[in-house]
Amino acid sequence: MKDFGKYIIEKSREYSGDVATQLAYRQGAEEAMNWVNERMAEFIAKKTEGAS
């Protein structure tokens, strides 16, 4: 039974590490999308300023 306890602890560590990694990726992706959207908005604003 001791080995089973070790197994559970190792698995839970792996899992929590995966969750932390996923959250970091998700946050990074969100920030990247926000950055892209801001650049697009600036680009569109410049285009429309030139056109008017």
CHARMM-style PDB file with segment names, atoms N, HN, CA, C and O in Angstrom:
ATOM      1  N   MET     1       0.824  -1.209   0.000  1.00  0.00      PROA
ATOM      2  CA  MET     1       0.000   0.000   0.000  1.00  0.00      PROA
ATOM      3  C   MET     1       0.863   1.265   0.000  1.00  0.00      PROA
ATOM      4  O   MET     1       0.443   2.303  -0.514  1.00  0.00      PROA
ATOM      5  N   LYS     2       2.070   1.181   0.577  1.00  0.00      PROA
ATOM      6  HN  LYS     2       2.410   0.338   0.994  1.00  0.00      PROA
ATOM      7  CA  LYS     2       2.958   2.341   0.597  1.00  0.00      PROA
ATOM      8  C   LYS     2       3.275   2.802  -0.829  1.00  0.00      PROA
ATOM      9  O   LYS     2       3.268   3.997  -1.124  1.00  0.00      PROA
ATOM     10  N   ASP     3       3.554   1.832  -1.706  1.00  0.00      PROA
ATOM     11  HN  ASP     3       3.560   0.861  -1.466  1.00  0.00      PROA
ATOM     12  CA  ASP     3       3.876   2.163  -3.089  1.00  0.00      PROA
ATOM     13  C   ASP     3       2.710   2.869  -3.768  1.00  0.00      PROA
ATOM     14  O   ASP     3       2.900   3.784  -4.569  1.00  0.00      PROA
ATOM     15  N   PHE     4       1.503   2.427  -3.434  1.00  0.00      PROA
ATOM     16  HN  PHE     4       1.349   1.683  -2.784  1.00  0.00      PROA
ATOM     17  CA  PHE     4       0.322   3.042  -4.029  1.00  0.00      PROA
ATOM     18  C   PHE     4       0.233   4.514  -3.621  1.00  0.00      PROA
ATOM     19  O   PHE     4      -0.104   5.368  -4.441  1.00  0.00      PROA
ATOM     20  N   GLY     5       0.534   4.807  -2.357  1.00  0.00      PROA
ATOM     21  HN  GLY     5       0.807   4.113  -1.691  1.00  0.00      PROA
ATOM     22  CA  GLY     5       0.536   6.194  -1.875  1.00  0.00      PROA
ATOM     23  C   GLY     5       1.547   7.045  -2.630  1.00  0.00      PROA
ATOM     24  O   GLY     5       1.262   8.182  -3.007  1.00  0.00      PROA
ATOM     25  N   LYS     6       2.744   6.475  -2.850  1.00  0.00      PROA
ATOM     26  HN  LYS     6       2.976   5.551  -2.544  1.00  0.00      PROA
ATOM     27  CA  LYS     6       3.779   7.180  -3.613  1.00  0.00      PROA
ATOM     28  C   LYS     6       3.292   7.458  -5.025  1.00  0.00      PROA
ATOM     29  O   LYS     6       3.483   8.546  -5.567  1.00  0.00      PROA
ATOM     30  N   TYR     7       2.652   6.438  -5.610  1.00  0.00      PROA
ATOM     31  HN  TYR     7       2.497   5.554  -5.169  1.00  0.00      PROA
ATOM     32  CA  TYR     7       2.141   6.564  -6.974  1.00  0.00      PROA
ATOM     33  C   TYR     7       1.135   7.707  -7.064  1.00  0.00      PROA
ATOM     34  O   TYR     7       1.190   8.527  -7.981  1.00  0.00      PROA
ATOM     35  N   ILE     8       0.217   7.752  -6.103  1.00  0.00      PROA
ATOM     36  HN  ILE     8       0.172   7.087  -5.358  1.00  0.00      PROA
ATOM     37  CA  ILE     8      -0.804   8.808  -6.088  1.00  0.00      PROA
ATOM     38  C   ILE     8      -0.148  10.186  -5.973  1.00  0.00      PROA
ATOM     39  O   ILE     8      -0.521  11.120  -6.684  1.00  0.00      PROA
ATOM     40  N   ILE     9       0.828  10.304  -5.076  1.00  0.00      PROA
ATOM     41  HN  ILE     9       1.131   9.546  -4.498  1.00  0.00      PROA
ATOM     42  CA  ILE     9       1.505  11.597  -4.883  1.00  0.00      PROA
ATOM     43  C   ILE     9       2.219  12.023  -6.167  1.00  0.00      PROA
ATOM     44  O   ILE     9       2.133  13.182  -6.572  1.00  0.00      PROA
ATOM     45  N   GLU    10       2.920  11.090  -6.802  1.00  0.00      PROA
ATOM     46  HN  GLU    10       2.990  10.148  -6.473  1.00  0.00      PROA
ATOM     47  CA  GLU    10       3.628  11.420  -8.041  1.00  0.00      PROA
ATOM     48  C   GLU    10       2.651  11.847  -9.125  1.00  0.00      PROA
ATOM     49  O   GLU    10       2.884  12.826  -9.833  1.00  0.00      PROA
ATOM     50  N   LYS    11       1.553  11.104  -9.249  1.00  0.00      PROA
ATOM     51  HN  LYS    11       1.364  10.308  -8.673  1.00  0.00      PROA
ATOM     52  CA  LYS    11       0.567  11.432 -10.280  1.00  0.00      PROA
ATOM     53  C   LYS    11      -0.059  12.799 -10.017  1.00  0.00      PROA
ATOM     54  O   LYS    11      -0.262  13.578 -10.949  1.00  0.00      PROA
ATOM     55  N   SER    12      -0.366  13.093  -8.760  1.00  0.00      PROA
ATOM     56  HN  SER    12      -0.202  12.460  -8.003  1.00  0.00      PROA
ATOM     57  CA  SER    12      -0.988  14.385  -8.463  1.00  0.00      PROA
ATOM     58  C   SER    12      -0.009  15.526  -8.730  1.00  0.00      PROA
ATOM     59  O   SER    12      -0.418  16.608  -9.149  1.00  0.00      PROA
ATOM     60  N   ARG    13       1.287  15.289  -8.490  1.00  0.00      PROA
ATOM     61  HN  ARG    13       1.620  14.410  -8.150  1.00  0.00      PROA
ATOM     62  CA  ARG    13       2.298  16.312  -8.807  1.00  0.00      PROA
ATOM     63  C   ARG    13       2.350  16.546 -10.302  1.00  0.00      PROA
ATOM     64  O   ARG    13       2.376  17.688 -10.761  1.00  0.00      PROA
ATOM     65  N   GLU    14       2.365  15.456 -11.060  1.00  0.00      PROA
ATOM     66  HN  GLU    14       2.344  14.529 -10.686  1.00  0.00      PROA
ATOM     67  CA  GLU    14       2.390  15.572 -12.521  1.00  0.00      PROA
ATOM     68  C   GLU    14       1.180  16.357 -12.990  1.00  0.00      PROA
ATOM     69  O   GLU    14       1.293  17.256 -13.823  1.00  0.00      PROA
ATOM     70  N   TYR    15       0.018  16.009 -12.447  1.00  0.00      PROA
ATOM     71  HN  TYR    15      -0.074  15.279 -11.770  1.00  0.00      PROA
ATOM     72  CA  TYR    15      -1.224  16.641 -12.878  1.00  0.00      PROA
ATOM     73  C   TYR    15      -1.211  18.131 -12.570  1.00  0.00      PROA
ATOM     74  O   TYR    15      -1.563  18.944 -13.424  1.00  0.00      PROA
ATOM     75  N   SER    16      -0.807  18.497 -11.351  1.00  0.00      PROA
ATOM     76  HN  SER    16      -0.521  17.837 -10.657  1.00  0.00      PROA
ATOM     77  CA  SER    16      -0.813  19.914 -10.993  1.00  0.00      PROA
ATOM     78  C   SER    16       0.192  20.681 -11.845  1.00  0.00      PROA
ATOM     79  O   SER    16      -0.033  21.846 -12.173  1.00  0.00      PROA
ATOM     80  N   GLY    17       1.295  20.035 -12.204  1.00  0.00      PROA
ATOM     81  HN  GLY    17       1.478  19.089 -11.938  1.00  0.00      PROA
ATOM     82  CA  GLY    17       2.258  20.669 -13.097  1.00  0.00      PROA
ATOM     83  C   GLY    17       1.648  20.911 -14.463  1.00  0.00      PROA
ATOM     84  O   GLY    17       1.837  21.975 -15.053  1.00  0.00      PROA
ATOM     85  N   ASP    18       0.913  19.922 -14.970  1.00  0.00      PROA
ATOM     86  HN  ASP    18       0.760  19.058 -14.491  1.00  0.00      PROA
ATOM     87  CA  ASP    18       0.254  20.056 -16.268  1.00  0.00      PROA
ATOM     88  C   ASP    18      -0.749  21.195 -16.242  1.00  0.00      PROA
ATOM     89  O   ASP    18      -0.826  21.985 -17.183  1.00  0.00      PROA
ATOM     90  N   VAL    19      -1.515  21.278 -15.169  1.00  0.00      PROA
ATOM     91  HN  VAL    19      -1.452  20.637 -14.404  1.00  0.00      PROA
ATOM     92  CA  VAL    19      -2.530  22.328 -15.066  1.00  0.00      PROA
ATOM     93  C   VAL    19      -1.860  23.697 -15.072  1.00  0.00      PROA
ATOM     94  O   VAL    19      -2.319  24.614 -15.754  1.00  0.00      PROA
ATOM     95  N   ALA    20      -0.783  23.836 -14.317  1.00  0.00      PROA
ATOM     96  HN  ALA    20      -0.411  23.092 -13.763  1.00  0.00      PROA
ATOM     97  CA  ALA    20      -0.060  25.114 -14.270  1.00  0.00      PROA
ATOM     98  C   ALA    20       0.461  25.478 -15.655  1.00  0.00      PROA
ATOM     99  O   ALA    20       0.396  26.635 -16.070  1.00  0.00      PROA
ATOM    100  N   THR    21       0.980  24.476 -16.366  1.00  0.00      PROA
ATOM    101  HN  THR    21       1.032  23.536 -16.029  1.00  0.00      PROA
ATOM    102  CA  THR    21       1.501  24.710 -17.710  1.00  0.00      PROA
ATOM    103  C   THR    21       0.385  25.143 -18.646  1.00  0.00      PROA
ATOM    104  O   THR    21       0.547  26.085 -19.422  1.00  0.00      PROA
ATOM    105  N   GLN    22      -0.749  24.454 -18.572  1.00  0.00      PROA
ATOM    106  HN  GLN    22      -0.881  23.689 -17.941  1.00  0.00      PROA
ATOM    107  CA  GLN    22      -1.890  24.801 -19.423  1.00  0.00      PROA
ATOM    108  C   GLN    22      -2.361  26.215 -19.152  1.00  0.00      PROA
ATOM    109  O   GLN    22      -2.659  26.963 -20.083  1.00  0.00      PROA
ATOM    110  N   LEU    23      -2.430  26.590 -17.876  1.00  0.00      PROA
ATOM    111  HN  LEU    23      -2.188  25.983 -17.119  1.00  0.00      PROA
ATOM    112  CA  LEU    23      -2.859  27.946 -17.530  1.00  0.00      PROA
ATOM    113  C   LEU    23      -1.881  28.972 -18.093  1.00  0.00      PROA
ATOM    114  O   LEU    23      -2.292  30.007 -18.617  1.00  0.00      PROA
ATOM    115  N   ALA    24      -0.593  28.683 -17.983  1.00  0.00      PROA
ATOM    116  HN  ALA    24      -0.259  27.842 -17.557  1.00  0.00      PROA
ATOM    117  CA  ALA    24       0.417  29.608 -18.500  1.00  0.00      PROA
ATOM    118  C   ALA    24       0.273  29.753 -20.011  1.00  0.00      PROA
ATOM    119  O   ALA    24       0.336  30.866 -20.534  1.00  0.00      PROA
ATOM    120  N   TYR    25       0.080  28.640 -20.716  1.00  0.00      PROA
ATOM    121  HN  TYR    25       0.029  27.736 -20.291  1.00  0.00      PROA
ATOM    122  CA  TYR    25      -0.095  28.698 -22.166  1.00  0.00      PROA
ATOM    123  C   TYR    25      -1.340  29.495 -22.519  1.00  0.00      PROA
ATOM    124  O   TYR    25      -1.319  30.327 -23.426  1.00  0.00      PROA
ATOM    125  N   ARG    26      -2.425  29.235 -21.795  1.00  0.00      PROA
ATOM    126  HN  ARG    26      -2.441  28.559 -21.058  1.00  0.00      PROA
ATOM    127  CA  ARG    26      -3.681  29.916 -22.083  1.00  0.00      PROA
ATOM    128  C   ARG    26      -3.521  31.420 -21.894  1.00  0.00      PROA
ATOM    129  O   ARG    26      -3.977  32.212 -22.718  1.00  0.00      PROA
ATOM    130  N   GLN    27      -2.860  31.806 -20.789  1.00  0.00      PROA
ATOM    131  HN  GLN    27      -2.489  31.162 -20.120  1.00  0.00      PROA
ATOM    132  CA  GLN    27      -2.649  33.229 -20.514  1.00  0.00      PROA
ATOM    133  C   GLN    27      -1.766  33.845 -21.597  1.00  0.00      PROA
ATOM    134  O   GLN    27      -2.031  34.949 -22.072  1.00  0.00      PROA
ATOM    135  N   GLY    28      -0.721  33.124 -21.980  1.00  0.00      PROA
ATOM    136  HN  GLY    28      -0.506  32.227 -21.594  1.00  0.00      PROA
ATOM    137  CA  GLY    28       0.172  33.610 -23.023  1.00  0.00      PROA
ATOM    138  C   GLY    28      -0.557  33.782 -24.341  1.00  0.00      PROA
ATOM    139  O   GLY    28      -0.347  34.769 -25.046  1.00  0.00      PROA
ATOM    140  N   ALA    29      -1.410  32.831 -24.676  1.00  0.00      PROA
ATOM    141  HN  ALA    29      -1.580  32.030 -24.104  1.00  0.00      PROA
ATOM    142  CA  ALA    29      -2.173  32.899 -25.919  1.00  0.00      PROA
ATOM    143  C   ALA    29      -3.129  34.081 -25.889  1.00  0.00      PROA
ATOM    144  O   ALA    29      -3.289  34.780 -26.890  1.00  0.00      PROA
ATOM    145  N   GLU    30      -3.766  34.307 -24.739  1.00  0.00      PROA
ATOM    146  HN  GLU    30      -3.636  33.739 -23.926  1.00  0.00      PROA
ATOM    147  CA  GLU    30      -4.682  35.439 -24.608  1.00  0.00      PROA
ATOM    148  C   GLU    30      -3.941  36.750 -24.814  1.00  0.00      PROA
ATOM    149  O   GLU    30      -4.413  37.632 -25.532  1.00  0.00      PROA
ATOM    150  N   GLU    31      -2.777  36.876 -24.183  1.00  0.00      PROA
ATOM    151  HN  GLU    31      -2.393  36.160 -23.600  1.00  0.00      PROA
ATOM    152  CA  GLU    31      -1.994  38.106 -24.310  1.00  0.00      PROA
ATOM    153  C   GLU    31      -1.552  38.305 -25.751  1.00  0.00      PROA
ATOM    154  O   GLU    31      -1.561  39.428 -26.255  1.00  0.00      PROA
ATOM    155  N   ALA    32      -1.166  37.227 -26.414  1.00  0.00      PROA
ATOM    156  HN  ALA    32      -1.158  36.314 -26.004  1.00  0.00      PROA
ATOM    157  CA  ALA    32      -0.742  37.318 -27.809  1.00  0.00      PROA
ATOM    158  C   ALA    32      -1.907  37.776 -28.680  1.00  0.00      PROA
ATOM    159  O   ALA    32      -1.728  38.624 -29.555  1.00  0.00      PROA
ATOM    160  N   MET    33      -3.091  37.230 -28.452  1.00  0.00      PROA
ATOM    161  HN  MET    33      -3.236  36.541 -27.742  1.00  0.00      PROA
ATOM    162  CA  MET    33      -4.268  37.622 -29.227  1.00  0.00      PROA
ATOM    163  C   MET    33      -4.602  39.089 -28.984  1.00  0.00      PROA
ATOM    164  O   MET    33      -4.931  39.818 -29.920  1.00  0.00      PROA
ATOM    165  N   ASN    34      -4.519  39.521 -27.731  1.00  0.00      PROA
ATOM    166  HN  ASN    34      -4.252  38.929 -26.971  1.00  0.00      PROA
ATOM    167  CA  ASN    34      -4.783  40.926 -27.416  1.00  0.00      PROA
ATOM    168  C   ASN    34      -3.809  41.828 -28.163  1.00  0.00      PROA
ATOM    169  O   ASN    34      -4.195  42.865 -28.703  1.00  0.00      PROA
ATOM    170  N   TRP    35      -2.544  41.423 -28.185  1.00  0.00      PROA
ATOM    171  HN  TRP    35      -2.231  40.582 -27.746  1.00  0.00      PROA
ATOM    172  CA  TRP    35      -1.518  42.207 -28.868  1.00  0.00      PROA
ATOM    173  C   TRP    35      -1.840  42.297 -30.360  1.00  0.00      PROA
ATOM    174  O   TRP    35      -1.765  43.373 -30.954  1.00  0.00      PROA
ATOM    175  N   VAL    36      -2.197  41.162 -30.957  1.00  0.00      PROA
ATOM    176  HN  VAL    36      -2.258  40.288 -30.474  1.00  0.00      PROA
ATOM    177  CA  VAL    36      -2.532  41.126 -32.385  1.00  0.00      PROA
ATOM    178  C   VAL    36      -3.742  42.017 -32.657  1.00  0.00      PROA
ATOM    179  O   VAL    36      -3.748  42.782 -33.622  1.00  0.00      PROA
ATOM    180  N   ASN    37      -4.766  41.919 -31.807  1.00  0.00      PROA
ATOM    181  HN  ASN    37      -4.761  41.298 -31.023  1.00  0.00      PROA
ATOM    182  CA  ASN    37      -5.966  42.730 -31.996  1.00  0.00      PROA
ATOM    183  C   ASN    37      -5.651  44.218 -31.910  1.00  0.00      PROA
ATOM    184  O   ASN    37      -6.190  45.015 -32.678  1.00  0.00      PROA
ATOM    185  N   GLU    38      -4.776  44.594 -30.972  1.00  0.00      PROA
ATOM    186  HN  GLU    38      -4.338  43.946 -30.348  1.00  0.00      PROA
ATOM    187  CA  GLU    38      -4.385  46.002 -30.847  1.00  0.00      PROA
ATOM    188  C   GLU    38      -3.665  46.469 -32.110  1.00  0.00      PROA
ATOM    189  O   GLU    38      -3.950  47.552 -32.620  1.00  0.00      PROA
ATOM    190  N   ARG    39      -2.733  45.658 -32.617  1.00  0.00      PROA
ATOM    191  HN  ARG    39      -2.501  44.778 -32.203  1.00  0.00      PROA
ATOM    192  CA  ARG    39      -1.999  46.039 -33.826  1.00  0.00      PROA
ATOM    193  C   ARG    39      -2.969  46.163 -35.002  1.00  0.00      PROA
ATOM    194  O   ARG    39      -2.853  47.089 -35.804  1.00  0.00      PROA
ATOM    195  N   MET    40      -3.920  45.239 -35.107  1.00  0.00      PROA
ATOM    196  HN  MET    40      -4.014  44.487 -34.455  1.00  0.00      PROA
ATOM    197  CA  MET    40      -4.902  45.283 -36.191  1.00  0.00      PROA
ATOM    198  C   MET    40      -5.742  46.545 -36.086  1.00  0.00      PROA
ATOM    199  O   MET    40      -6.006  47.207 -37.089  1.00  0.00      PROA
ATOM    200  N   ALA    41      -6.165  46.879 -34.863  1.00  0.00      PROA
ATOM    201  HN  ALA    41      -5.950  46.341 -34.047  1.00  0.00      PROA
ATOM    202  CA  ALA    41      -6.978  48.077 -34.661  1.00  0.00      PROA
ATOM    203  C   ALA    41      -6.196  49.319 -35.077  1.00  0.00      PROA
ATOM    204  O   ALA    41      -6.748  50.214 -35.718  1.00  0.00      PROA
ATOM    205  N   GLU    42      -4.915  49.378 -34.717  1.00  0.00      PROA
ATOM    206  HN  GLU    42      -4.466  48.651 -34.197  1.00  0.00      PROA
ATOM    207  CA  GLU    42      -4.073  50.519 -35.105  1.00  0.00      PROA
ATOM    208  C   GLU    42      -3.931  50.578 -36.620  1.00  0.00      PROA
ATOM    209  O   GLU    42      -4.018  51.649 -37.219  1.00  0.00      PROA
ATOM    210  N   PHE    43      -3.715  49.423 -37.232  1.00  0.00      PROA
ATOM    211  HN  PHE    43      -3.645  48.552 -36.746  1.00  0.00      PROA
ATOM    212  CA  PHE    43      -3.545  49.350 -38.680  1.00  0.00      PROA
ATOM    213  C   PHE    43      -4.808  49.833 -39.393  1.00  0.00      PROA
ATOM    214  O   PHE    43      -4.734  50.619 -40.337  1.00  0.00      PROA
ATOM    215  N   ILE    44      -5.962  49.359 -38.935  1.00  0.00      PROA
ATOM    216  HN  ILE    44      -6.022  48.721 -38.167  1.00  0.00      PROA
ATOM    217  CA  ILE    44      -7.242  49.745 -39.540  1.00  0.00      PROA
ATOM    218  C   ILE    44      -7.479  51.242 -39.339  1.00  0.00      PROA
ATOM    219  O   ILE    44      -7.944  51.927 -40.249  1.00  0.00      PROA
ATOM    220  N   ALA    45      -7.157  51.747 -38.144  1.00  0.00      PROA
ATOM    221  HN  ALA    45      -6.778  51.190 -37.405  1.00  0.00      PROA
ATOM    222  CA  ALA    45      -7.335  53.171 -37.866  1.00  0.00      PROA
ATOM    223  C   ALA    45      -6.486  54.008 -38.824  1.00  0.00      PROA
ATOM    224  O   ALA    45      -6.954  55.023 -39.340  1.00  0.00      PROA
ATOM    225  N   LYS    46      -5.254  53.592 -39.063  1.00  0.00      PROA
ATOM    226  HN  LYS    46      -4.875  52.767 -38.644  1.00  0.00      PROA
ATOM    227  CA  LYS    46      -4.376  54.327 -39.976  1.00  0.00      PROA
ATOM    228  C   LYS    46      -4.935  54.279 -41.395  1.00  0.00      PROA
ATOM    229  O   LYS    46      -4.918  55.286 -42.103  1.00  0.00      PROA
ATOM    230  N   LYS    47      -5.424  53.131 -41.810  1.00  0.00      PROA
ATOM    231  HN  LYS    47      -5.438  52.312 -41.236  1.00  0.00      PROA
ATOM    232  CA  LYS    47      -5.976  52.973 -43.158  1.00  0.00      PROA
ATOM    233  C   LYS    47      -7.178  53.895 -43.342  1.00  0.00      PROA
ATOM    234  O   LYS    47      -7.291  54.583 -44.356  1.00  0.00      PROA
ATOM    235  N   THR    48      -8.077  53.904 -42.352  1.00  0.00      PROA
ATOM    236  HN  THR    48      -7.985  53.345 -41.528  1.00  0.00      PROA
ATOM    237  CA  THR    48      -9.297  54.702 -42.488  1.00  0.00      PROA
ATOM    238  C   THR    48      -8.984  56.194 -42.397  1.00  0.00      PROA
ATOM    239  O   THR    48      -9.658  57.003 -43.035  1.00  0.00      PROA
ATOM    240  N   GLU    49      -7.958  56.573 -41.606  1.00  0.00      PROA
ATOM    241  HN  GLU    49      -7.411  55.916 -41.088  1.00  0.00      PROA
ATOM    242  CA  GLU    49      -7.559  57.983 -41.534  1.00  0.00      PROA
ATOM    243  C   GLU    49      -7.068  58.450 -42.901  1.00  0.00      PROA
ATOM    244  O   GLU    49      -7.417  59.537 -43.360  1.00  0.00      PROA
ATOM    245  N   GLY    50      -6.261  57.621 -43.538  1.00  0.00      PROA
ATOM    246  HN  GLY    50      -5.978  56.737 -43.166  1.00  0.00      PROA
ATOM    247  CA  GLY    50      -5.719  57.969 -44.846  1.00  0.00      PROA
ATOM    248  C   GLY    50      -6.806  58.079 -45.901  1.00  0.00      PROA
ATOM    249  O   GLY    50      -6.708  58.902 -46.811  1.00  0.00      PROA
ATOM    250  N   ALA    51      -7.833  57.264 -45.788  1.00  0.00      PROA
ATOM    251  HN  ALA    51      -7.913  56.596 -45.048  1.00  0.00      PROA
ATOM    252  CA  ALA    51      -8.899  57.218 -46.788  1.00  0.00      PROA
ATOM    253  C   ALA    51      -9.824  58.429 -46.683  1.00  0.00      PROA
ATOM    254  O   ALA    51     -10.326  58.916 -47.695  1.00  0.00      PROA
ATOM    255  N   SER    52     -10.049  58.911 -45.468  1.00  0.00      PROA
ATOM    256  HN  SER    52      -9.642  58.515 -44.646  1.00  0.00      PROA
ATOM    257  CA  SER    52     -11.022  59.996 -45.306  1.00  0.00      PROA
ATOM    258  C   SER    52     -10.463  61.348 -45.689  1.00  0.00      PROA
ATOM    259  OT1 SER    52     -11.167  62.354 -45.604  1.00  0.00      PROA
TER     260      SER     52
END
